């Protein structure tokens, strides 16, 4: 079999590695002129790292990422609402990694080139159409320098993101991504370590949130780490379209952001205003998703990652779920079933699971515990137990972990 994979992001590259492991040929088509290490920080959870370790990537990831030690939820006054160890320190067999998105993509890209060959990733190829029949799929691409080309494969995987052309062809009336009225700004800066040097802080609820965690120890200045930060601010009711198009690489405006954060957060470990001002470049993105679909697979074509289930960036699940998609797809294609049946089985397994996560993320996912506390104690508290019991808080945080498939008992199951 030969797979055509549309998109050279985390989902597409992982899918290529998984299919190669199953003995299935794969070619990746990326519309950008090159695979570049773009973006800022993300977290990959133990259930996804388990699968990447199974692909032999754990050592490479360890070289470029931080093994997250703990996660702390706080209100905007810096008062702790929930604190828990993460990854290996929480009893998982696999770590949680805080990592630069581009570095993760780079690890995957290097593995693809080494295992599938340098020519397995075709950059500068923008999908403009496709047709399928009983024998396979023909994809049409516009090339940056050499006009259009048709490529034939046995099936096609669309990992082409929230603006997926394939998804649009399947569901032409779906419309634009849905904005919830929240703008997200993200940046990274070399800074002295805070707390354990492996801590992750999320302060504030959905109306105004600040996130902070280290993503690399490789910096130009001794005694520093590359620290990732993010600010989420509710700007509107989300009924009107976002002020600017969704683009992970759109630079943010400092004056606009400072106006939103000035005096909004009071954290012990650093001054939010100062770290933002010191960041030479940061990016903005309206927090968008799409409604869950009733179908991903049509014949010999299916969706994967953000093309299938774009979700709000809460709960550290976007990239992790794309990895799980790829592993499930490999398993069903290697089962001996026909291609159509394998894609239907993949659809039936992954679509309901990710739909639940999309819906949960709309209400804050595990971070909803912060909103609960801020609603009950908007001016802070003296004792967190007077606002919500440990049992109530645990139910929110651990319930989400179970829903998303990364409860420690789920991850540590031996195959």
N, C-alpha and C positions, 0 to 999 in steps of 0.2 A: 504494500500500500504506500501511497504517497500523499502527504498532507500539505495543503497550502495554508500557511498561518499568516493572517493579516494583522500586523502590528508587532513591533519589536520591543515592547515594554516588558514589565515583569511577568505578566500573564503569558504573553506570546513566547518569550524565551524559555520560561519554565515548561510550557507545553511541548516545545521542541525537544527539550532534554528528556522529558518523560516519554514521549513517543519514540525517541531514539533508543531509550532503554528497552522498550518493547519491540524493537526491531522494525519500527515504522519510519520510513523516510519522511523528512520534513524540510520544507523551504519556508523561510520567513521573509515577508515583504513589508518594508517600513517606508513610509512616505518621506520622512526626514532624510536629509542628505547624508547623515552619519548617526551612529549610535553614540550619543554623548551623555556624560554624567551630569544631568540637569536636576533641578529640584532642590529640596532641602530634606529634613529628617522625617522618617516614618518609624513605626515599630512593627516588628514581625513577631508573632506570638508562638509559643512552644509547639502548637499543633502544626503550624506551617514549617517551623524550623526542623521538626521531626522529618518532614517530607524532603526538605532541602538537604538534610543530613543524609537521608537515604540516597540522594543523588550524588553524594560525595563532596558536598560543598561546605561542610561545617568548618573545616580548617581555614578555608579562604574567607569565610564570613567573619571568623574570629579575628582575622588580621585587620579588618577594616571597620569593625563595629564595636559597640559597647554591650556587654552582657548586663542587662538591666537588673539592678538589685532590688529596688523597691518602687512602689507606686503610692503616691500620697494625694488624696483629694482634700482640698481646702476651700473655704469660702473666700470671698474677695478680701477679707481682712487677714488672711493668712492663718486662720484657725483650722486645725486639722479635723476633718470629718471622718476620714477612713484612711488607714495605712496598712499596707500588706507587702510581704516579700513577693518577688516575681521570679519566674524562670527556675533555674537550678536551686536558688535560695528558697523557693517555695515548695520544693520537693518534686519538681518536674524532672523527667529524664533529659530534657532538652532546654536550652536557654530561651529567654526572650531577648531579642536584639533590638537596640536602638541604633539606627543606621541611616546614613545619607541615602536617599532614594537612588541617586545616581551611582553610588558605590555598589548597592545591591544589584542594580541593573548591570553594572560593569562585571561583577562576579559571574552573573548568569551568561552574559555575552561572551566572556572569555571561555567559559565551559562549552558553550555552543560551538564556538570556532574550533576549539580543540577536539571536540568529539564528532561534530557533524561536518566540519571543514570550513575553511575561510569563505567559500562561495555559498554557504547555506543561508546567509543573510543578505538579502538584496535591498540596499538602501536606495532612496530616491525613486521609489515605486509607489505611486498613489493609486489605490483601487478606485476604478470608475464604474465598474459593472461586473456582473457575473451571471453565468447560466449553468444549470445543471440538468443532467439526464440520468438514465438508468445506470450508466457506466462511470460517471464522474462529474467533475465541476471544471468549467473553464472560467478563469478570472481575467478581466481586462485591466491593465495598468497603464497609467500615463507616467512615462519616465521623464526625469528632469532634463535629460540631454538628447535622448534618442527616440522621441515620439512614443507611440503606444505599442503595447505588446500583449499577446494572449498567452496564458500559462495554464496547462492542464494538470489536474490532480484527481485523486480518487475521492477526496473530501476536502472541505474547507472549514477552518476555525477562525472566526472573527474575534480577534482580541484588539479591536481598534478603538477602544475607549468610549467615553460617554457620548461622543458625537459619531458613533459607529455608522458607516454607510450601510453595512449589511443589516443592522437592526432597522435602519430607516427604510430599507427595501422591504423587509418583512412587515413592518408596521408604519406605513407612510403617513398615517393620520395621527401619530403619537404626539408630534409637536416638539417644542424645545424642552430642555431639562427644566425641572421644577426648582425654583429658588424659594428658600424659606425666609428670606429677608436678612440673613446673617452674612456679613462679609468676613472673610478669613484672610489674615495677613501672616506670612511665614518668613522667617529669616534664620540665619546661622552666623555665629561670631566666635572667634577665638577668645576665650575668657578663662579666668581662674576657675578651677572646679568648685562646685557648691555641694554641701552636705557630704555624701559618701563618694561622690564622683561617679556614681552609677544610679543616682536617684532620678525619679520622674515626678514632676509636680503638675497637677492640674488644679487651678484655682478659679472659682467662679462657675456659675451655671450657664445655661444656653444663652441668656441675654447678654452676658459679658464674661468672657473666659480668657485665662492666660495659661499657656502650657509651656513647660520648660524641661529639657532633658539633654544630656550630652550624647553625641553621636559618633565621636572619634577622638582618639588620643594622638592622632597624627596631625600636628600643627607646626606652624613656623616659629612659634615662640615657646621656649621651654616653660614648663609649669602651667601650661594651659590645655584646655580641651576645646574641641569644636562643639559649641552649645547651640542646640536648636530651640527656637522660641516660636510661639504662635499666639495670635490674638484673634478671638472671634467676638464680633459685636453685632447685636441686633440693630439693623438700620431701618427696617420697614416691616410691614405685615406680610410681605412676600407675595401680595396679590399682583403688584406691578413687576415687570421684568427687571432683572438686575441692571445697575447703571452701566456695566461694562460686560462684554462677552467673557464666558468662562475660558480662561487660559492660564495654565499653571505657571507660565513663564512671563506673565505681565508684571512689570515692576510696580511696587506700591509707592504712594506719595507720603513722605514723612510728615508733613504738616497735617495732612488729613488724619493719619493714624494717631499722632500725638494728641490731637484734639479729642480723640475717643478714649485714650488710656490715661490721660492726665488725672491723677487722683483717684482712678478707678480701682487700683489694686495696691494692697499694702502687704508686701511679703518680707519676711525676715532675712531671706538669703541674698536678695539683691533688689536694686531699684529698677522697676520695669521701664520707666521712662528713660533712664540712662542706657540700659542695654539696647533699647531700640534705636536711640540716637547714635549709638556707637557702631551700629550695623551698617556697613557701606552700601549694601543692596538687599532689598527684601521684595517679596512678591505678594500679590493679592489674588484672591479667588472667591467668587460668590459661592456660598455653600449650597450646592445643587445635588439632586439625585433624580431618579425616575421611578415611576410606579412599577412594582413588580409585574412581570409579564406572565401570560398564561402559557407561553411556549417559547423555548429557545431554539429548538432544532426543527429544521424543515428539510426533509430528505437527507442529503449529504452535506448540509451546511449547518453549523451551530455557532452559538455565541459563548464567550468566555470572559471572565474578569469584568471590568467596568462596562464593556459592551453589553453584558448580560445583567449586571446588578450594580450599577453605580449607587453608592451610599454615602451618607454624611461621614466625614472623617472623625468619628468618635468611636471609642472602644478598640482602636488599633486593629481594624479588621479588613480594610480594603485590600491591601496587598496579600494578606494572609489568605483571604478567601479565594483570590485568583490562583494561588498556589494549590489550594485544595481542589479547585476546579480542574486544574491540569492533571493532578494525580488521579482523580475520579475518571476523567476522560481516558487516560491511559488504561486504567483497569478494565473499563468496558470495551474498549477497542481490542484489547488483548484477550478477551474472553472467548473468542471464536465465533461471536455473533456477527451477523452482517453489519456493514457500516451503518445502514439506516437504523437497525435495531440497537446498535451500540450507542448511537447518538441519542436515540429516544430514551434509553436507560440512564445515560448520563444526565439528560434533561430531568427525568423523573426523580433522580437522586438529589441533584444540586439546586434545582430551581426552588422547591419549597423551603429548603434550609436557608438559602440566602434571602428569600423574600421575607422571612421572619426577622432576619437581621436588619434589612432595610427599614422595616417598620419600627423595630425597636430603636434604631439609631435616630429616627425622627423625634423621639421623645427623650433623647439623651443617652440611650444605652446604659452602661454601668455608671456613667457620669450623672445620670438622673438623680443619684443620691445627693449630689450637691444642690440641685434645684429644690429637692424636698426640704433640705435644711434651710436654704435661703428663703423659701416661701414662709416657713414657720418662724424663722429668726432672722429677718432681713437686716437687723443691726448687730448681728453677732450673738454669741452665747457665752455663758460661764462654764457650763458642763454640757457636752454633746449629748450625754444620756438623758438630759432633761428635754431635749428636742426630739430625739429619735433613739430608740433602743439599738443595741448592737445587733440584735436579731433582725430588726427591720432593715437596717443598713446592709447587713450581710445578705439578706434575701435579694436586694436589688443588684448588688455587685456580683455575687456568686450565681444568681439566677441567669444573668446575662452570659457569664462564662460558660455555663452549661448549654444555653441556647446556641451559642456560637461555636461550640465544640471544643473549647480549650479548658474545660474543667480538668484538674490534675488526674482524676481517675480515667477520663476519656483519653487523654494524651498518653498516659503511661501504659496503656494496654499493649501487650506484646503481640506482634503479628505471628 
